[in-house]
Amino acid sequence: MMDKIRFERVTKKFLVRDEHKKGAQREFTAIQNIEFTVREGEFITLVGPSGCGKSTLLDLLTGLTKPTKGRILIDGREITGPGLDRGIVFQQYALFPWKTARGNIEFGLEAKGIPKSERKEKAEYYLDLVGLKNFADRYPHELSGGMKQRVAIARSLAFNPDVLLMDEPFAALDAQTRETLQTELLRIWKKTGKTIIFITHGIDEAVYLGERVVVLTANPGTVKKIVDIPLKDRLEDADVKSNPAFISARREVWNLLHEPEFQGAHI
């Protein structure tokens, strides 16, 4: 299978306020020498301690910011800015409150110049895909948190991006809704074949969703290890989290994240 995304020794540094010198700035390294690949159609999860640079990586992938060193390639081409080949779903839904679920999806398609009849057809297809076919005319305030996030996912998918970038999209939801949407996302991924990079703080979520889990170190963020997850039947196994393979992978990721604690450090 071909590489869809390639990180080549990516480092990102920022200038931040120097707490020890009034009016001065210092250099802060968010991520350092990040190097790994994502295969086409793969579901990758990223997990790491707070401040390890997960969101910085996502900003670089969207093209909103550029690496200080190194480069990121999609289909062999270096990312130089935002593009419609990448869709993004945030923790906050960012829906227009004055537009219906359908209207929120159609808005971006209209800006892209897609004809009205085609916009409606696409919106209805993706609303059906995320299980909101009967809620197309509801406004955001009439939807639950889980439904709002489904609309946000449908909106990103409507552009038909090659890559879906997800920044802790289920973190604000209650546990039951979060588990439901995790399963729904796997179903959507299986159906669409999208390449997905999913950022999370949750170890269980990372292991349940990802074909591989990229574990990052504390600041500056580097790749500590990439853990293969040997689960092939997540949607068929109703109790997959009791599967010995899941338990073993979860333990490995947990140990990688908590290793510094046993060495006297904190994460």
C-alpha positions as CSV (number, residue, x, y, z in Angstrom):
1,M,0.0,0.0,0.0
2,M,1.3,3.5,-0.9
3,D,2.3,6.1,1.6
4,K,-0.3,8.9,1.6
5,I,1.4,11.1,4.1
6,R,5.1,11.3,5.0
7,F,6.7,13.3,7.8
8,E,10.4,13.9,7.1
9,R,12.3,15.0,10.2
10,V,9.7,17.7,11.0
11,T,10.6,20.3,13.7
12,K,8.5,23.3,14.7
13,K,9.9,26.1,16.9
14,F,8.1,29.2,18.2
15,L,9.2,32.5,19.8
16,V,7.5,32.8,23.2
17,R,7.7,35.2,26.0
18,D,10.7,34.7,28.3
19,E,9.4,34.5,31.8
20,H,12.8,35.3,33.3
21,K,13.6,38.4,31.2
22,K,11.1,41.2,31.0
23,G,10.3,42.1,27.4
24,A,12.4,39.3,26.0
25,Q,11.6,36.3,24.0
26,R,13.0,32.8,23.8
27,E,12.8,29.9,21.4
28,F,10.4,27.1,22.2
29,T,10.5,23.7,20.4
30,A,7.1,22.2,20.1
31,I,8.0,19.1,18.1
32,Q,11.4,17.8,17.0
33,N,12.5,15.4,14.2
34,I,9.1,13.9,13.7
35,E,9.4,11.1,11.2
36,F,6.8,8.5,10.2
37,T,4.4,7.7,7.3
38,V,0.7,7.1,7.0
39,R,-0.5,4.6,4.4
40,E,-3.4,5.4,2.0
41,G,-6.7,4.5,3.7
42,E,-5.1,4.0,7.1
43,F,-6.6,5.1,10.4
44,I,-3.8,6.5,12.6
45,T,-4.3,7.8,16.1
46,L,-1.9,10.1,17.9
47,V,-1.6,10.1,21.7
48,G,0.8,11.9,24.1
49,P,1.0,14.0,27.2
50,S,-0.4,17.5,27.3
51,G,2.0,19.9,25.5
52,C,3.6,17.2,23.4
53,G,2.8,19.0,20.1
54,K,-0.2,17.0,18.9
55,S,-2.2,20.1,17.8
56,T,1.0,21.6,16.3
57,L,1.3,18.6,14.1
58,L,-2.3,19.0,13.0
59,D,-1.7,22.7,12.2
60,L,1.2,21.7,10.1
61,L,-0.9,19.1,8.3
62,T,-3.6,21.6,7.5
63,G,-1.0,24.0,6.1
64,L,-1.9,26.8,8.5
65,T,1.7,26.9,9.6
66,K,5.0,25.6,8.2
67,P,7.7,23.5,9.7
68,T,10.9,25.2,11.0
69,K,12.8,22.3,9.6
70,G,11.8,19.2,7.6
71,R,8.7,18.8,5.4
72,I,5.4,17.0,5.2
73,L,4.3,15.3,1.9
74,I,0.9,14.2,0.8
75,D,1.0,12.0,-2.3
76,G,4.6,13.0,-2.7
77,R,3.9,16.7,-2.8
78,E,5.0,19.0,0.0
79,I,2.3,20.8,1.9
80,T,2.7,24.5,1.3
81,G,-0.8,25.7,2.5
82,P,-4.4,24.7,3.2
83,G,-6.1,22.6,0.6
84,L,-9.4,20.8,-0.2
85,D,-7.6,17.4,-0.1
86,R,-7.7,17.7,3.7
87,G,-10.8,18.0,5.9
88,I,-10.7,18.8,9.6
89,V,-13.1,18.1,12.5
90,F,-12.4,20.0,15.7
91,Q,-13.5,19.4,19.3
92,Q,-15.9,22.4,19.0
93,Y,-18.5,21.9,16.3
94,A,-18.1,25.4,14.8
95,L,-21.6,25.2,13.1
96,F,-23.5,28.2,11.9
97,P,-26.4,28.6,14.4
98,W,-28.6,30.3,11.9
99,K,-28.3,27.4,9.4
100,T,-29.9,24.0,9.5
101,A,-27.9,20.8,9.5
102,R,-28.3,20.6,5.7
103,G,-27.5,24.3,5.4
104,N,-24.3,23.9,7.3
105,I,-23.1,21.2,5.0
106,E,-24.3,23.1,1.8
107,F,-22.6,26.3,2.9
108,G,-19.0,25.2,2.1
109,L,-20.2,23.5,-1.1
110,E,-21.8,26.7,-2.2
111,A,-18.6,28.6,-1.6
112,K,-16.9,26.0,-3.8
113,G,-19.3,26.9,-6.6
114,I,-21.2,23.6,-6.7
115,P,-24.7,23.9,-8.2
116,K,-27.7,24.0,-5.9
117,S,-29.2,20.6,-6.9
118,E,-25.8,18.9,-6.5
119,R,-25.3,20.6,-3.1
120,K,-28.6,19.3,-1.8
121,E,-27.8,15.8,-3.1
122,K,-24.4,15.7,-1.4
123,A,-25.8,17.1,1.8
124,E,-28.5,14.5,2.0
125,Y,-26.0,11.7,1.2
126,Y,-23.6,12.6,4.0
127,L,-26.4,13.3,6.5
128,D,-27.6,9.8,5.8
129,L,-24.1,8.5,6.1
130,V,-23.8,9.9,9.6
131,G,-27.3,8.8,10.6
132,L,-29.0,12.2,10.5
133,K,-31.2,11.8,7.5
134,N,-34.3,12.7,9.6
135,F,-32.7,15.8,11.2
136,A,-31.7,17.7,8.0
137,D,-33.9,20.7,8.8
138,R,-33.0,21.0,12.5
139,Y,-30.9,23.9,13.7
140,P,-27.8,23.4,15.9
141,H,-29.7,24.4,19.1
142,E,-32.2,21.6,18.4
143,L,-29.4,18.9,18.2
144,S,-27.6,17.1,20.9
145,G,-23.8,17.4,21.2
146,G,-23.3,14.1,19.4
147,M,-25.6,15.1,16.6
148,K,-23.7,18.4,16.2
149,Q,-20.5,16.5,15.9
150,R,-22.1,14.2,13.3
151,V,-23.0,17.3,11.3
152,A,-19.4,18.6,11.5
153,I,-18.1,15.2,10.3
154,A,-20.6,15.2,7.4
155,R,-19.6,18.8,6.5
156,S,-15.9,17.8,6.2
157,L,-16.7,14.6,4.3
158,A,-18.9,16.5,1.8
159,F,-15.8,18.1,0.2
160,N,-14.6,14.6,-0.4
161,P,-11.1,15.1,1.0
162,D,-8.5,12.5,0.7
163,V,-7.4,12.9,4.3
164,L,-9.6,13.6,7.4
165,L,-7.9,15.3,10.3
166,M,-9.6,15.0,13.7
167,D,-8.5,17.0,16.7
168,E,-10.1,15.3,19.8
169,P,-13.6,15.5,18.2
170,F,-15.3,13.5,20.9
171,A,-13.6,14.9,24.0
172,A,-16.5,17.2,25.0
173,L,-19.2,14.4,24.7
174,D,-20.5,12.1,27.5
175,A,-19.0,8.6,27.7
176,Q,-21.9,6.8,26.1
177,T,-22.2,9.2,23.1
178,R,-18.5,9.1,22.7
179,E,-18.5,5.3,22.4
180,T,-21.4,5.4,19.9
181,L,-19.6,8.0,17.7
182,Q,-16.3,6.0,17.8
183,T,-18.2,3.0,16.4
184,E,-20.0,5.2,13.8
185,L,-16.6,6.8,12.8
186,L,-15.2,3.3,12.2
187,R,-18.2,2.4,10.0
188,I,-17.8,5.6,8.0
189,W,-14.1,5.0,7.6
190,K,-14.8,1.5,6.3
191,K,-17.3,2.8,3.9
192,T,-15.4,5.8,2.5
193,G,-11.8,4.4,2.7
194,K,-10.5,7.8,3.9
195,T,-7.1,8.3,5.4
196,I,-7.7,9.5,9.0
197,I,-5.4,11.0,11.5
198,F,-7.1,11.2,14.9
199,I,-5.7,13.1,17.9
200,T,-6.8,12.0,21.3
201,H,-5.9,12.1,25.0
202,G,-7.7,8.8,25.6
203,I,-5.7,5.6,25.5
204,D,-8.8,3.4,25.1
205,E,-10.0,5.6,22.2
206,A,-6.6,5.5,20.5
207,V,-6.3,1.8,20.7
208,Y,-10.0,1.2,19.7
209,L,-9.9,3.4,16.6
210,G,-6.3,3.2,15.3
211,E,-4.7,0.6,13.1
212,R,-1.5,2.0,14.6
213,V,-1.0,4.4,17.6
214,V,1.7,7.0,17.3
215,V,2.9,7.6,20.9
216,L,4.6,11.0,21.4
217,T,7.0,12.1,24.1
218,A,6.6,15.1,26.4
219,N,7.9,18.4,25.1
220,P,9.6,18.6,22.7
221,G,7.3,16.1,21.1
222,T,9.1,13.3,19.3
223,V,7.9,9.9,18.2
224,K,8.5,7.5,21.1
225,K,7.0,4.4,19.4
226,I,4.4,3.4,16.9
227,V,2.3,0.6,18.2
228,D,0.6,-1.8,15.8
229,I,-3.0,-2.7,16.9
230,P,-3.8,-6.3,15.7
231,L,-7.6,-5.9,15.9
232,K,-9.4,-6.8,12.7
233,D,-13.0,-7.1,13.8
234,R,-13.8,-4.0,15.8
235,L,-17.3,-3.6,14.3
236,E,-18.2,-7.3,14.6
237,D,-16.9,-7.7,18.2
238,A,-19.4,-6.1,20.6
239,D,-17.0,-6.5,23.5
240,V,-13.7,-5.8,21.7
241,K,-12.3,-4.0,24.7
242,S,-12.2,-7.4,26.5
243,N,-10.2,-8.9,23.7
244,P,-6.7,-10.0,24.9
245,A,-5.2,-8.2,21.9
246,F,-6.9,-4.9,22.9
247,I,-5.9,-5.3,26.5
248,S,-2.2,-6.0,25.6
249,A,-2.1,-3.0,23.2
250,R,-3.7,-0.7,25.8
251,R,-1.2,-1.8,28.4
252,E,1.7,-1.1,26.0
253,V,0.5,2.4,25.2
254,W,-0.2,3.1,28.8
255,N,3.3,2.0,29.8
256,L,4.9,4.1,27.1
257,L,3.0,7.2,28.3
258,H,3.7,6.6,32.0
259,E,7.3,5.5,31.7
260,P,8.7,8.9,32.7
261,E,6.8,8.8,36.0
262,F,8.8,5.7,37.0
263,Q,12.0,7.6,36.1
264,G,11.1,10.5,38.4
265,A,9.6,12.7,35.7
266,H,6.0,13.9,35.2
267,I,3.7,13.9,32.2
